[in-house]
Amino acid sequence: MTFARLQRLHLENYLLALIRAVMFRPEANRLAKFFEISALSISLAKEGGTQGKAGILRVAGNQTSRRSVGRGLNPFGVGEAAKPRWWIVRESFLVAVDDPSSVSDWESQT
């Protein structure tokens, strides 16, 4: 019992030191991907509920749907909708943001 507690304490201290070391460096995005956290998921944590999954996802349609939709009818612009985005899955919703450091959803930016 005490070994497990000590092991957990050492792991917690290591992870806290790792987060502090890379918090404001470019490696922070890699750490966010590993932990599946982002600025928006942390701000949503106070609402409670399960965290769900989070990560980079590129949603691309098939070629037939791209040909059938005219260039002027595409509200997202050419290739804009297929850009990789950070997606957050919660109990009752999905939300996409441009990157893990963003707190505003993708649709409000278009």
C-alpha positions as CSV (number, residue, x, y, z in Angstrom):
1,M,0.0,0.0,0.0
2,T,2.7,2.5,0.9
3,F,4.8,1.5,-2.2
4,A,1.8,2.3,-4.4
5,R,1.3,5.6,-2.7
6,L,5.0,6.6,-3.0
7,Q,5.0,5.5,-6.6
8,R,1.9,7.7,-7.4
9,L,3.5,10.6,-5.5
10,H,6.8,10.3,-7.5
11,L,4.8,10.1,-10.8
12,E,2.7,13.1,-9.9
13,N,5.8,15.1,-9.0
14,Y,7.5,14.1,-12.3
15,L,4.4,15.1,-14.4
16,L,4.1,18.4,-12.6
17,A,7.8,19.2,-13.3
18,L,7.4,18.1,-16.9
19,I,4.3,20.4,-17.3
20,R,6.2,23.3,-15.7
21,A,9.2,22.8,-17.9
22,V,7.4,22.8,-21.3
23,M,4.3,25.0,-20.5
24,F,5.4,28.0,-22.5
25,R,7.5,26.2,-25.1
26,P,6.5,24.7,-28.5
27,E,6.6,21.2,-27.0
28,A,3.5,22.2,-25.0
29,N,1.3,21.1,-28.0
30,R,2.9,17.6,-28.0
31,L,2.2,17.4,-24.2
32,A,-1.4,18.5,-24.7
33,K,-1.9,15.8,-27.4
34,F,-0.4,13.2,-25.1
35,F,-2.7,14.2,-22.1
36,E,-5.6,14.9,-24.4
37,I,-6.1,18.3,-22.8
38,S,-6.5,21.8,-24.1
39,A,-7.3,25.3,-22.9
40,L,-11.0,24.8,-23.7
41,S,-11.2,21.4,-22.0
42,I,-9.7,22.9,-18.9
43,S,-12.1,25.8,-18.9
44,L,-15.0,23.3,-19.4
45,A,-13.8,21.1,-16.5
46,K,-15.6,23.3,-13.9
47,E,-18.9,22.2,-15.5
48,G,-18.2,18.7,-14.3
49,G,-19.1,15.5,-16.2
50,T,-16.8,13.2,-18.0
51,Q,-13.9,14.5,-20.0
52,G,-14.3,12.3,-23.0
53,K,-11.7,12.3,-25.8
54,A,-9.7,15.1,-27.4
55,G,-7.2,15.3,-30.2
56,I,-6.3,16.3,-33.7
57,L,-8.8,15.2,-36.3
58,R,-9.0,16.0,-40.0
59,V,-12.5,15.6,-41.4
60,A,-12.5,15.2,-45.2
61,G,-15.4,14.3,-47.5
62,N,-15.1,12.0,-50.4
63,Q,-14.4,13.3,-53.9
64,T,-18.0,12.9,-55.2
65,S,-19.3,15.3,-52.6
66,R,-16.6,17.9,-53.4
67,R,-17.5,17.8,-57.1
68,S,-21.2,18.1,-56.4
69,V,-20.9,21.2,-54.3
70,G,-20.0,24.2,-56.4
71,R,-17.2,26.5,-55.4
72,G,-19.5,29.3,-54.4
73,L,-21.8,27.1,-52.4
74,N,-19.1,25.9,-50.0
75,P,-19.5,28.1,-46.8
76,F,-16.1,27.0,-45.4
77,G,-14.0,27.9,-48.5
78,V,-11.9,25.6,-50.5
79,G,-10.0,23.2,-48.2
80,E,-10.8,25.1,-45.0
81,A,-13.2,22.5,-43.7
82,A,-10.6,19.7,-44.3
83,K,-7.9,21.4,-42.2
84,P,-6.8,19.4,-39.1
85,R,-8.5,20.7,-36.0
86,W,-8.4,19.9,-32.2
87,W,-11.7,18.2,-31.4
88,I,-13.2,17.8,-27.9
89,V,-15.8,15.1,-27.2
90,R,-17.9,15.6,-24.1
91,E,-21.1,13.9,-22.9
92,S,-23.5,16.0,-24.8
93,F,-21.5,17.8,-27.5
94,L,-18.6,17.9,-29.9
95,V,-16.5,21.0,-30.4
96,A,-13.7,21.9,-32.8
97,V,-11.0,24.5,-32.2
98,D,-8.1,25.5,-34.3
99,D,-5.4,24.3,-31.9
100,P,-5.1,23.1,-28.3
101,S,-4.4,26.6,-27.0
102,S,-7.6,28.1,-28.5
103,V,-10.6,28.7,-26.3
104,S,-13.1,29.8,-29.0
105,D,-14.8,27.2,-31.1
106,W,-14.1,26.9,-34.8
107,E,-17.5,27.9,-36.2
108,S,-17.5,31.2,-34.4
109,Q,-14.3,32.1,-36.2
110,T,-15.6,31.5,-39.7
